[in-house]
Amino acid sequence: MHPEMPPQNQPQSIPAQNFRNFFKFVQEIGQGTEGIVSRWENLTTGQVVALKVPRSPDRSKDLLAEIEALKKVPPHENIATLLTYLLQHQPVGPALVFELAEYGDVSSYRRRIMQSYTRVPEITLWKFLRDMSLALDWLHNKMVESHIHGDLKPENILVFSPVGWKGEGVPTLPTFKIGDIARMQPANAHRKYNGTYEFGPPRTERQRKQTPAVDVWAIGASLQNFALGVLPVMNKADFIKEKKEQGGAVPTLADLQTEAWRDIIPHQYRPLNADVEFQRDMMKMQRPVPPYSFDLNRWYDQLVEEETTKRISSRTLAKRFVPYADVKIQTMIREHEHKLAMLRYDEAQAAQNARPLWQY
């Protein structure tokens, strides 16, 4: 084993002991449905990687499936890179070795960036949708066989520093990458949606054979959650109230955590450009955020069209949205730089005007 592990077009298995000879455990960094992720550091070079192991022996099959799925996906800048894997990892395997996402998943990143901003910066949302459009286009249209991720959500999208990042704090233009593709299936497979209910498509669509459109919806649902900080489903108190008025079974808040009720609670469209009062009064949001632009909301609307025939495709996103977003992002950068320049000019003028007469 080479002490430094570069990305490979086709990741290969290595002996678990070889990995432990070169890397030391640092800390656990997260848990998901199938696995536990920890940070490891190369003893010689300082390279840091993420090691994913099964939560329990019965989850080994899920990680084996993820290895096989990742082998089908050629490298892409917006899909997390599997560096290698350890089939004989103890006490339970296999273990997958990934490049480390410095800012965790989208939910973790949002918590960090909200410490510095009143909302997730709009430019960050444009970058998120741009990166995910390219990743979906790769899975759906550019591989030898079209595939569906099938479980996209903020926890399965990782956040990395942009190339060459030397700044302090949290970057507003990070690189977003799809991770955890254990449930990926060929698009022609006769499978129903088997991902997370809250980020999956409407219930009627979940009961049919899934198509690539489920991934597009999931990106729209994730965008709502990323921007507004709420699950993209009906407010739970409103749902309970509605059930009381209808008669029959009425769930408790605890019931709404169970799979049976999570499958039933409907999705909730929430416009991203609604003002703070509308968010608080009509959308029942406890922590409203300043509204986003009509332009961003226009693209968001196309992601969450309930009719799959009207929902925008990943191919169209890559062809039309990505170039538009690239221009939009550059324009927003220039506008920000202009504001900073004007601010510096105003500060210089104020300092000039404040000089005492004897200095002239």
C-alpha positions as CSV (number, residue, x, y, z in Angstrom):
1,M,0.0,0.0,0.0
2,H,1.2,3.5,-0.8
3,P,1.1,5.7,2.3
4,E,-0.8,8.4,0.5
5,M,-4.0,7.4,-1.2
6,P,-4.9,9.2,-4.4
7,P,-8.3,8.9,-6.1
8,Q,-8.5,5.9,-8.5
9,N,-10.7,5.3,-11.5
10,Q,-11.4,1.9,-10.1
11,P,-11.0,1.7,-6.3
12,Q,-9.2,-1.5,-5.1
13,S,-9.5,-3.4,-1.9
14,I,-6.5,-3.3,0.5
15,P,-5.7,-5.4,3.7
16,A,-7.2,-3.7,6.8
17,Q,-3.8,-4.0,8.6
18,N,-2.1,-2.0,5.8
19,F,-4.5,0.9,6.5
20,R,-3.9,0.8,10.2
21,N,-0.2,0.8,9.7
22,F,-0.4,4.2,8.0
23,F,-3.5,5.8,9.5
24,K,-4.6,6.7,13.1
25,F,-8.1,7.2,14.4
26,V,-8.9,10.8,15.2
27,Q,-12.6,11.1,16.0
28,E,-16.1,9.9,15.0
29,I,-17.7,12.5,12.8
30,G,-21.2,11.2,12.0
31,Q,-23.7,8.3,11.8
32,G,-26.2,7.4,9.2
33,T,-28.8,4.7,8.7
34,E,-26.2,2.2,7.4
35,G,-22.9,3.3,8.8
36,I,-20.7,5.2,11.2
37,V,-18.1,7.7,9.8
38,S,-14.9,8.6,11.5
39,R,-11.9,10.8,10.7
40,W,-8.4,9.2,10.2
41,E,-5.1,10.8,9.6
42,N,-2.0,9.5,7.8
43,L,0.9,9.2,10.3
44,T,3.5,10.3,7.8
45,T,1.9,12.8,5.4
46,G,-1.0,14.2,7.4
47,Q,-3.5,13.2,4.8
48,V,-7.0,13.0,6.3
49,V,-9.7,10.6,5.2
50,A,-13.2,9.4,6.2
51,L,-13.7,5.8,7.2
52,K,-17.2,4.4,6.9
53,V,-18.1,1.2,8.7
54,P,-21.4,-0.7,9.2
55,R,-23.5,0.3,12.2
56,S,-24.0,-3.4,12.9
57,P,-23.3,-6.7,11.2
58,D,-26.7,-6.7,9.5
59,R,-25.7,-3.5,7.7
60,S,-22.6,-5.0,6.1
61,K,-24.7,-5.9,3.0
62,D,-25.5,-2.2,2.5
63,L,-21.9,-1.2,2.4
64,L,-21.0,-4.0,0.1
65,A,-23.8,-2.7,-2.2
66,E,-22.3,0.8,-1.9
67,I,-18.9,-0.5,-3.0
68,E,-20.4,-2.2,-6.1
69,A,-22.4,0.9,-6.9
70,L,-19.4,3.2,-6.6
71,K,-17.4,0.9,-9.0
72,K,-20.0,1.7,-11.6
73,V,-19.6,5.5,-11.3
74,P,-16.7,7.1,-13.2
75,P,-15.0,9.9,-11.2
76,H,-16.8,13.2,-11.2
77,E,-16.0,16.4,-9.3
78,N,-19.5,16.5,-7.7
79,I,-19.6,12.8,-6.5
80,A,-17.6,11.9,-3.4
81,T,-14.5,9.8,-4.2
82,L,-14.0,6.3,-2.8
83,L,-10.3,6.0,-2.3
84,T,-10.2,2.3,-1.3
85,Y,-12.1,-0.3,0.8
86,L,-11.2,-2.9,3.5
87,L,-13.2,-6.1,3.1
88,Q,-11.8,-7.7,6.3
89,H,-12.2,-4.7,8.6
90,Q,-12.7,-5.7,12.2
91,P,-14.9,-5.9,14.3
92,V,-17.3,-5.5,11.4
93,G,-16.8,-4.8,7.8
94,P,-16.4,-3.8,5.1
95,A,-15.0,-0.3,5.6
96,L,-15.0,2.3,2.9
97,V,-12.3,5.0,2.7
98,F,-13.5,8.3,1.3
99,E,-12.0,11.7,0.7
100,L,-12.9,13.8,3.8
101,A,-15.6,16.4,3.5
102,E,-14.2,19.3,5.6
103,Y,-17.6,20.7,6.4
104,G,-19.6,17.5,6.8
105,D,-23.0,17.2,5.1
106,V,-25.3,20.0,4.0
107,S,-27.1,20.0,7.4
108,S,-23.8,20.4,9.3
109,Y,-22.6,23.0,6.9
110,R,-25.9,25.0,7.3
111,R,-25.5,25.0,11.1
112,R,-22.0,26.4,10.8
113,I,-22.7,29.1,8.2
114,M,-25.8,30.3,10.1
115,Q,-23.5,31.3,12.9
116,S,-22.2,34.1,10.6
117,Y,-25.2,35.0,8.5
118,T,-28.9,35.7,8.9
119,R,-29.7,33.1,6.2
120,V,-27.7,30.8,3.9
121,P,-26.2,33.2,1.4
122,E,-28.1,33.1,-1.9
123,I,-24.9,32.6,-3.9
124,T,-24.4,29.4,-1.9
125,L,-27.8,28.1,-2.9
126,W,-27.0,28.8,-6.6
127,K,-23.8,26.9,-6.2
128,F,-25.5,24.0,-4.5
129,L,-28.1,23.6,-7.3
130,R,-25.4,24.0,-9.9
131,D,-23.2,21.2,-8.4
132,M,-26.1,18.9,-7.9
133,S,-27.4,19.5,-11.5
134,L,-24.0,18.3,-12.8
135,A,-23.9,15.3,-10.5
136,L,-27.4,14.2,-11.5
137,D,-26.7,14.7,-15.2
138,W,-23.7,12.4,-14.7
139,L,-25.6,9.7,-13.0
140,H,-28.7,9.9,-15.2
141,N,-27.3,10.7,-18.7
142,K,-23.5,10.4,-18.9
143,M,-22.7,6.9,-17.6
144,V,-22.8,3.8,-19.8
145,E,-26.1,2.9,-18.1
146,S,-28.5,5.5,-16.6
147,H,-28.8,5.2,-12.8
148,I,-31.0,6.7,-10.1
149,H,-29.5,7.7,-6.7
150,G,-32.8,7.1,-5.0
151,D,-32.1,8.7,-1.6
152,L,-30.9,12.2,-2.1
153,K,-31.2,14.5,1.0
154,P,-29.0,17.0,2.9
155,E,-27.4,14.2,4.9
156,N,-26.3,12.5,1.7
157,I,-24.7,15.5,0.1
158,L,-21.2,16.4,1.4
159,V,-19.5,19.8,1.5
160,F,-15.9,20.4,0.6
161,S,-13.6,23.4,0.5
162,P,-13.3,24.9,-3.0
163,V,-10.1,24.2,-4.9
164,G,-7.4,26.5,-3.7
165,W,-9.3,27.8,-0.7
166,K,-7.1,29.8,1.6
167,G,-9.7,31.9,3.4
168,E,-10.8,31.9,7.0
169,G,-14.2,30.8,8.3
170,V,-16.7,28.9,6.3
171,P,-16.6,29.4,2.5
172,T,-19.8,30.6,0.8
173,L,-18.9,28.8,-2.5
174,P,-17.9,25.3,-1.4
175,T,-18.0,22.2,-3.6
176,F,-21.0,20.0,-3.1
177,K,-20.7,16.3,-3.8
178,I,-23.2,13.5,-3.7
179,G,-22.4,10.8,-1.2
180,D,-23.8,7.5,0.0
181,I,-25.1,5.9,-3.2
182,A,-25.8,2.5,-1.6
183,R,-29.4,2.6,-2.9
184,M,-28.5,3.6,-6.5
185,Q,-30.3,1.5,-9.0
186,P,-30.3,1.3,-12.9
187,A,-33.0,3.5,-14.3
188,N,-34.6,0.6,-16.1
189,A,-34.9,-1.5,-13.0
190,H,-38.6,-2.0,-11.9
191,R,-38.1,-0.6,-8.4
192,K,-40.2,1.7,-6.3
193,Y,-38.7,4.6,-4.5
194,N,-37.0,3.3,-1.3
195,G,-35.4,6.5,0.1
196,T,-36.2,8.9,2.8
197,Y,-39.9,9.9,2.8
198,E,-39.5,13.5,3.6
199,F,-37.2,14.1,0.6
200,G,-38.8,11.7,-1.8
201,P,-41.5,12.6,-4.3
202,P,-45.2,12.8,-3.6
203,R,-46.7,9.6,-2.2
204,T,-48.6,8.6,-5.5
205,E,-45.3,8.8,-7.3
206,R,-43.5,6.7,-4.7
207,Q,-46.0,3.9,-5.3
208,R,-45.0,3.7,-9.0
209,K,-41.8,2.5,-10.7
210,Q,-39.2,5.2,-9.9
211,T,-37.7,7.3,-12.6
212,P,-34.8,9.8,-12.6
213,A,-37.4,12.4,-11.8
214,V,-37.3,11.3,-8.1
215,D,-33.8,12.6,-7.8
216,V,-34.7,15.9,-9.3
217,W,-37.6,16.3,-6.7
218,A,-35.2,15.3,-3.9
219,I,-32.8,18.1,-4.9
220,G,-35.7,20.6,-4.8
221,A,-36.8,19.3,-1.4
222,S,-33.2,19.5,-0.1
223,L,-32.9,23.1,-1.5
224,Q,-36.0,24.1,0.5
225,N,-34.6,22.5,3.7
226,F,-31.1,24.1,3.0
227,A,-32.6,27.6,2.5
228,L,-35.4,27.7,5.1
229,G,-34.2,25.2,7.7
230,V,-37.4,23.2,7.8
231,L,-38.4,19.7,6.6
232,P,-40.2,19.9,3.3
233,V,-43.4,18.4,4.6
234,M,-46.6,19.7,6.1
235,N,-46.3,21.4,9.5
236,K,-46.9,18.6,12.1
237,A,-49.3,20.5,14.2
238,D,-51.4,21.4,11.2
239,F,-51.3,17.8,10.0
240,I,-52.6,16.6,13.4
241,K,-55.3,19.3,13.4
242,E,-56.4,18.2,9.9
243,K,-56.6,14.6,11.0
244,K,-58.8,15.5,14.0
245,E,-61.2,17.4,11.7
246,Q,-61.3,14.5,9.2
247,G,-62.1,11.9,12.0
248,G,-60.5,8.5,12.3
249,A,-57.0,7.9,13.5
250,V,-55.2,10.9,14.9
251,P,-51.4,10.7,15.4
252,T,-49.4,12.1,18.2
253,L,-46.1,14.0,17.6
254,A,-44.4,10.7,18.6
255,D,-46.4,8.8,16.1
256,L,-45.2,11.1,13.3
257,Q,-41.6,9.8,13.9
258,T,-42.7,6.3,12.9
259,E,-42.3,5.0,9.4
260,A,-46.0,4.4,8.9
261,W,-47.0,8.0,9.5
262,R,-43.9,9.5,7.9
263,D,-45.1,7.8,4.7
264,I,-48.5,9.5,4.9
265,I,-47.7,13.1,6.0
266,P,-47.8,15.2,2.8
267,H,-45.1,17.4,1.3
268,Q,-45.4,21.1,1.7
269,Y,-44.4,23.6,-1.0
270,R,-42.8,26.7,0.6
271,P,-41.7,29.5,-1.7
272,L,-38.2,30.7,-1.2
273,N,-39.0,34.3,-2.0
274,A,-41.8,34.7,0.7
275,D,-41.3,37.6,3.0
276,V,-40.6,37.2,6.7
277,E,-44.3,37.9,7.8
278,F,-45.6,35.3,5.3
279,Q,-43.1,32.7,6.5
280,R,-44.1,33.3,10.1
281,D,-47.9,33.7,9.7
282,M,-48.7,31.4,6.8
283,M,-45.8,29.0,6.6
284,K,-45.7,28.6,10.4
285,M,-41.9,28.9,10.5
286,Q,-40.5,29.6,13.9
287,R,-37.2,31.0,12.5
288,P,-38.1,32.9,9.3
289,V,-35.2,34.1,7.1
290,P,-34.9,37.1,4.7
291,P,-36.5,36.2,1.4
292,Y,-34.5,34.9,-1.6
293,S,-34.9,36.2,-5.2
294,F,-37.7,35.5,-7.5
295,D,-35.1,34.2,-10.0
296,L,-33.9,31.4,-7.6
297,N,-37.5,30.5,-6.7
298,R,-38.3,30.2,-10.4
299,W,-35.8,27.4,-10.8
300,Y,-36.8,25.8,-7.5
301,D,-40.4,25.6,-8.7
302,Q,-39.4,23.5,-11.7
303,L,-37.7,21.0,-9.4
304,V,-40.8,20.3,-7.4
305,E,-43.5,20.1,-10.1
306,E,-45.8,17.3,-8.9
307,E,-46.4,16.0,-12.4
308,T,-43.2,14.3,-13.6
309,T,-43.9,15.3,-17.2
310,K,-43.7,18.9,-16.2
311,R,-40.7,18.5,-13.8
312,I,-37.4,19.7,-15.2
313,S,-35.0,17.0,-16.1
314,S,-31.3,16.7,-15.1
315,R,-30.4,16.9,-18.7
316,T,-32.2,20.3,-19.0
317,L,-30.7,21.4,-15.7
318,A,-27.2,20.7,-17.0
319,K,-27.9,22.3,-20.4
320,R,-29.8,25.4,-19.4
321,F,-29.5,26.0,-15.6
322,V,-25.8,25.4,-15.1
323,P,-24.6,28.0,-17.7
324,Y,-27.2,30.4,-16.3
325,A,-26.0,29.7,-12.7
326,D,-22.3,30.2,-13.7
327,V,-23.1,33.7,-15.0
328,K,-25.3,34.5,-12.0
329,I,-22.6,33.5,-9.6
330,Q,-20.0,35.6,-11.3
331,T,-22.4,38.5,-11.4
332,M,-23.1,38.2,-7.7
333,I,-19.3,38.0,-7.0
334,R,-18.7,41.2,-8.9
335,E,-21.6,43.0,-7.2
336,H,-20.2,41.9,-3.8
337,E,-16.7,43.1,-4.7
338,H,-18.2,46.4,-5.9
339,K,-20.0,46.9,-2.6
340,L,-16.8,46.2,-0.7
341,A,-14.9,48.7,-2.9
342,M,-17.6,51.4,-2.3
343,L,-17.5,50.6,1.5
344,R,-13.7,51.1,1.5
345,Y,-14.1,54.3,-0.4
346,D,-16.7,55.7,2.0
347,E,-14.5,54.8,5.0
348,A,-11.5,56.5,3.4
349,Q,-13.7,59.6,2.7
350,A,-14.9,59.7,6.2
351,A,-11.4,59.4,7.5
352,Q,-10.3,62.3,5.2
353,N,-13.2,64.5,6.3
354,A,-12.4,63.8,9.9
355,R,-8.8,65.1,9.7
356,P,-8.0,68.3,11.8
357,L,-7.4,71.5,9.9
358,W,-3.7,71.6,10.8
359,Q,-3.1,68.4,8.7
360,Y,-4.2,70.1,5.5
